Amino acid sequence: MNYDTKQSGARIQQLRIQQGYTQEKFAKALNIDRSNLSRIESGRRGCSMDLLIQLSSIFGVTLDYIVFGQDRPDWVTTDSRERLKVGLEQLINQLEVFKSTL
């Protein structure tokens, strides 16, 4: 698994557009030059770790998603969510039973 700056840049661009930012406004928010952001989005330049962390925080996605395109929270399947919901309900019930024995 490698850091593909072109694919990562495309994800950053997509997230920026989804959030309604122009390159100019987003570059200003990141405190970088618009031309630098343009190079990042086109894949001609990679991001520093500090910038990746800042992007992750702003967009509410994992670093894995920005860098590798994996682990985006809204990609969780409906089946996985249902299993998680059932598991949490069971845990809550077990905790309530435990609480009543105290």
Buried (B, 14 or more C-beta within 10 A) or exposed (E): EEEBBEBBBBBBBEBBEEEEBEBEEBBBBBEBEBEBBBBBBEBEBBBEEEBBEBBBEBBEBBBEBBBBEEEBEEEEEEEEEEEEEEEEEEEEEEEEEEEEEE
